[in-house]
Structures are given as C-alpha cells and as structure tokens.
Amino acid sequence: MPDKALHKTIAIVLGLAAVLAVLLLIRQTRIMHINNQITLLEEQIRALQYENEKLEIELSRYTGLQHIDTQAARLQMIRPRKVRFIQKNKLERRL
C-alpha cells in the first residue's frame, strides 16, 4: 500500500512540475513576443525621428530668406518703393 501512495504522490508532484514548466514556457514566450514588439516600435520611432529631422531641414530651406527672395524673383515680384500702413480710425477701435 505505501508504494501505491508514494507512486501517486510522485505522479502528482511530476504533474504539477509539468504544469509549472508549461506555464513558465508560455510566460517566457509572451515576454519574447513583447520584446519583439518593443524592438519594432523602437525602430519605427527612430525612422520617424529621422524623417522629422529631414522635414525640419526642408522646412528651414523653404522658409529661409534666400529661398523666398529667389522665388519672388522667379515670379517677377518686386519690392515696393514705399510701404504704407492703413490705420483704423478711433471709432472702429472702440467697437
């Protein structure tokens, strides 16, 4: 009788160990999957940061005075000889 009880206890312990091993394997697989996702997202972040830097450089090129002057000349725009400002009268300011 004691041998059957011992065998039963060993079988239960081995079963629990197998269940724990499977659970640990599932957990480790999930961790690896999440790490893989993090790596992919970090690569996307780096690519977007690089693209953002390129766009900032392009923006500074198009908003620079030299570019604006060049485009104005290409469009045959000229600088005004005199700049006049229109001032609203005092009644309009009160409204």
C-alpha positions as CSV (number, residue, x, y, z in Angstrom):
1,M,0.0,0.0,0.0
2,P,2.6,2.6,0.9
3,D,4.2,2.0,-2.6
4,K,1.0,3.0,-4.3
5,A,0.6,6.1,-2.2
6,L,4.3,7.0,-2.9
7,H,3.8,6.5,-6.6
8,K,0.6,8.6,-6.5
9,T,2.4,11.4,-4.7
10,I,5.3,11.3,-7.1
11,A,2.9,11.4,-10.1
12,I,1.1,14.4,-8.6
13,V,4.4,16.2,-8.0
14,L,5.6,15.4,-11.5
15,G,2.3,16.6,-12.9
16,L,2.5,19.8,-11.0
17,A,6.1,20.3,-12.2
18,A,5.0,19.7,-15.8
19,V,2.1,22.2,-15.4
20,L,4.5,24.8,-13.9
21,A,7.1,24.2,-16.7
22,V,4.4,24.7,-19.3
23,L,3.2,27.9,-17.6
24,L,6.8,29.2,-17.4
25,L,7.3,28.4,-21.1
26,I,4.1,30.3,-22.0
27,R,5.2,33.2,-19.9
28,Q,8.6,33.3,-21.5
29,T,7.1,33.1,-25.0
30,R,4.9,36.1,-24.2
31,I,7.9,38.0,-22.9
32,M,9.8,37.3,-26.1
33,H,6.9,38.4,-28.2
34,I,6.5,41.7,-26.2
35,N,10.3,42.3,-26.5
36,N,10.0,41.8,-30.3
37,Q,7.1,44.3,-30.4
38,I,9.2,46.8,-28.4
39,T,12.1,46.4,-30.8
40,L,9.9,47.0,-33.8
41,L,8.3,50.1,-32.2
42,E,11.8,51.5,-31.3
43,E,12.8,51.1,-34.9
44,Q,9.7,52.9,-36.0
45,I,10.4,55.7,-33.6
46,R,14.0,56.1,-34.9
47,A,12.7,56.1,-38.5
48,L,10.0,58.7,-37.7
49,Q,12.6,60.9,-35.8
50,Y,14.9,60.7,-38.9
51,E,12.0,61.7,-41.2
52,N,11.1,64.5,-38.8
53,E,14.6,65.9,-38.9
54,K,14.6,65.7,-42.7
55,L,11.3,67.6,-42.8
56,E,12.6,70.2,-40.4
57,I,15.7,70.8,-42.7
58,E,13.4,71.0,-45.7
59,L,11.1,73.5,-43.9
60,S,14.1,75.7,-42.9
61,R,15.2,75.6,-46.5
62,Y,11.9,76.8,-47.8
63,T,11.3,79.4,-45.1
64,G,14.8,80.9,-45.4
65,L,15.0,84.5,-46.8
66,Q,17.3,83.4,-49.6
67,H,14.7,80.9,-50.9
68,I,11.9,83.4,-50.6
69,D,13.9,86.1,-52.5
70,T,14.8,83.5,-55.2
71,Q,11.1,82.5,-55.6
72,A,10.0,86.1,-55.6
73,A,12.5,86.9,-58.4
74,R,11.3,83.8,-60.3
75,L,7.8,85.0,-60.1
76,Q,8.9,88.5,-61.1
77,M,7.8,90.1,-57.9
78,I,9.4,93.3,-56.9
79,R,9.9,95.1,-53.6
80,P,7.7,98.1,-53.1
81,R,9.4,101.5,-53.2
82,K,7.3,102.8,-50.3
83,V,5.4,100.9,-47.6
84,R,2.1,102.5,-46.5
85,F,0.1,101.4,-43.5
86,I,-3.6,101.9,-43.0
87,Q,-4.7,102.8,-39.5
88,K,-8.2,102.3,-38.4
89,N,-9.9,105.3,-37.1
90,K,-10.7,105.8,-33.4
91,L,-14.3,104.9,-33.7
92,E,-13.6,101.4,-35.1
93,R,-11.2,100.8,-32.2
94,R,-13.9,101.4,-29.7
95,L,-16.2,98.9,-31.2
